[in-house]
Amino acid sequence: MTKLIRAFFAMTVITLLSACGGGGGSAGNTSGAQLFVTAPDKITVTPGVTQTYNVGGGVPGYIATSNTGAARAVIDGNVLKVIGTGTGNAIITITDRSGSKLLIEAIIGTGADFYVNLPDQLTLGIGLTSSTFSAVGGSGVYSVVSGSPSIVSVNAIGGRFTLTGVGAGTTSVIVSDTLGGNKKVDVTVGNDASTKLFTSAPTSLTMAPAIQSNYIIGGGVAPYTVASSNENVVAATINGTGFRLSAVATGNTSVSIRDAKGETVIVSVSVAVNGATIPMTVLPGNASGSIGDELVYQIVGGSLSYTLTSNNSNIASVSKANVVANEKFTIQLKNTGSTEIVVVDSLGSVTRISIGVSATQPQIRMSPSSFVFGEDSTAKFVLQVSGGSGVYNVFTSDLNISKVSISGSTVTIEPGSNANFCVNTAVGGTASVIITVVDSLGGTATTTMQIRDNGKGGAGCS
């Protein structure tokens, strides 16, 4: 009898475990992985744009819902699509067949601060139209309203608009977005057909050699001319509805902006090596990987146009010998060993990055497997995943410093909840953040981000 009772009890336990998916996970979950989505806890979606993420784990048969009309969420197989259908906030809920849920907070907008390049005050002549102004950031959906259309009329297409003087008087024009951002300009329309000339450039500015800056011209009577008193220091050219300054060499000069009636605005320009510029940086910096990997790089700052060479192309070679600003290039890893990639900008500034190559590993891996960069970087970093099985999931060891997402086999890293990569170590020291990718069979690969405290800090660094 005792043996029968034990046998009955054992069969009952096996039956119960089978009903619960083997004791781990839910019914139908053969992998045992928890429900996951490759989206971070918070996402930003531009109105009218669709963003996609991967869903996996849990019990397949996923559904997605949104709690507001600001966004729509649908799942097609293992792909979550979040569509910006309005503006504002929404909570996206992903549910699997067992009832497990994940929540994503969606902000429908551009993700950037609302900004309009309007002055606080503007003067127009009757019948004259201003330069074209632009609204950017905020929700991405804008309105431009004149307080008195009989004084100032508005012509707006998307985020670009012009103002036209209709009748004498003073009124306000308000530019706003659907998230509450707004900018007010007080407009005075005179009786004569003249306008006060203005420019968005400051009265004095400092530039670094090889840097270009663009500014708006408005008011006055078109056409406009622009001239530099010393073209060997700064070249000035009309550029659409504004003008461009190109710093040539160190020194001082003045730039004259003139309208058809001879009204003139003077801008003093100083070109200095330590002027307003961004030092050349090769991102993501020193790195290592396996034979066959392809590392994606980008250059920011420095002087336009760069020359790339590898000290040993048998170990690692570059995809291009020359690139321009913000253009991406790749480094192909060919054989075990180490080498340097040398980057020279048009002014002779040199940056070297070290590349280490190890033997190819058959299991899941992420490239580069480690890299170094400065805390004041604002760029996004891209890593590539290869090997392993099925859908990948990605995690970061520090959500304050970094947030991660994955699309297919491409991992994107950007600043986390602190909105920067700032670290608190001794100047010159580094702090490490571990990025981990997990495949559908539980295989893992890691990359180590070493963030250097360079003493400069980024936006928001103390």
TAURVEN-V477716 format. One record per run of one state. SS is the DSSP state (a for helix, b for strand, c for the rest). FROM is the first residue (numbers start at 1). TO is the last residue. If there is no record, write none. Layout:
ss/from/to
SS/FROM/TO
SS/FROM/TO
This chain:
ss/from/to
c/1/1
a/2/19
c/20/35
b/36/37
c/38/41
b/42/45
c/46/49
b/50/56
c/57/62
b/63/66
c/67/70
b/71/76
c/77/78
b/79/84
c/85/87
b/88/95
c/96/100
b/101/108
c/109/114
b/115/116
c/117/120
b/121/126
c/127/128
b/129/129
c/130/132
b/133/136
c/137/141
b/142/146
c/147/151
b/152/157
c/158/159
b/160/165
c/166/168
b/169/177
c/178/181
b/182/190
c/191/197
b/198/199
c/200/203
b/204/207
c/208/211
b/212/218
c/219/224
b/225/228
c/229/233
b/234/239
c/240/241
b/242/247
c/248/250
b/251/258
c/259/263
b/264/271
c/272/275
b/276/276
c/277/280
b/281/283
c/284/286
b/287/290
c/291/293
b/294/300
c/301/305
b/306/310
c/311/315
b/316/318
c/319/321
b/322/323
c/324/327
b/328/333
c/334/336
b/337/345
c/346/349
b/350/358
c/359/364
b/365/367
c/368/369
b/370/374
c/375/380
b/381/386
c/387/392
b/393/396
c/397/401
b/402/407
c/408/409
b/410/415
c/416/429
b/430/438
c/439/443
b/444/452
c/453/462
